[in-house]
């Protein structure tokens, strides 16, 4: 148990520090892309997810893993994910982003965490009804990971999916780059040639950008103390997040945030005198009939906040920040929707978009569509007066 708790401390501290240094928030990744076509953080999210997928696939193939998290697939992921996506956009931070900002001293995000807890508690109270009226009719199949059913070796499958994703990304970038040239020539042949060459152009840009990134990384870290105090490129944070996720996968499970938070809610209520174990969702599902107590993943996400606080103090970013009154509804409503939506899906941006896609979970692919759609709709509502780029 002691070595496992040590792993929880190391992974939690590392994740918190990397999230804080890279400003690694899924709301920023999608909202900024939809609103401004700014995909700086989006590239970090893609890099972390694909790298984690490859290393998890290899670890699974070699037998160095502790299990997948694969809920049954169906429309619950789509509907619950949509609610979660709306909530995290309105709150201004995803599940992981809320933790690292709480560590930076933002009291608003502590309030968000509180109302996420309210969402978990309301869901738990309603779970018996939801089980029969929502989950059963909207769940179509047993949960599974493509790693477990594919005849292709898991490591090779992960590499193949990552390469395919890279080709799609390169094609989109290549088309965007060549659009102006094709329009200038205004001929059918030039347009067709531009379409055919888009992947090549995109791959060249990707290779050039990656080489420039690593050169800048080497240059920056010639003075490691100064570099450690500066904000990091999200891709740098992605490398660290991947390392922590691989360690956690080989020792405990996939990385999750809202599941452990829901357990924290039950545990804290039990300390206040509530018989949390008598509720089916807490007692039988989250704590699996083992009694309401502190689990290793609960310890890990507690250390995420500590790691973010240490990184913020080191960088001079830590400060107790009192939220403006006009931002309070965001924390209250957004937090509640995040808590309830993550249980209705089930899973949050980490459990579904990051870990879920990295483990090739069928449920998580569906939930990711719901989450991204929720962010898209909410972003357009928030920026309705000025419009969005996409």
Secondary structure, DSSP 8 states (H G I E B T S, - for coil): -HHHHHHHHHHHHHHHHHHHHHT--HHHHHHHHHHH---HHHHHHHHHHHHHHHHHHHHHHHT---------EEHHHHHHHHHHHHHHHHHTS-HHHHHHHHHHTBHHHHHHHHHHHHHHHHHHHHHHHHIIIIIHHHEEE---BHHHH-SS-HHHHHHHHHHHHHHHHHHHHHHHHHHHHHHHH--HHHHHHHHHHHHHHHHHHHHHHHHHHHHHHHHHTTSHHHHHHS---HHHHHHHHHHHHHHHHHHT-S--SHHHHHHHHHHHHHHTT--GGGSHIIIIIISTTS-S---HHHHHHHHHHHHHHHHHHHHT----B---GGGHHHHHHHHHHHHHHHHHHT--IIIIIIHHHHTTBHHHHHHHHHHHHHHHHHHHHHTTTT----
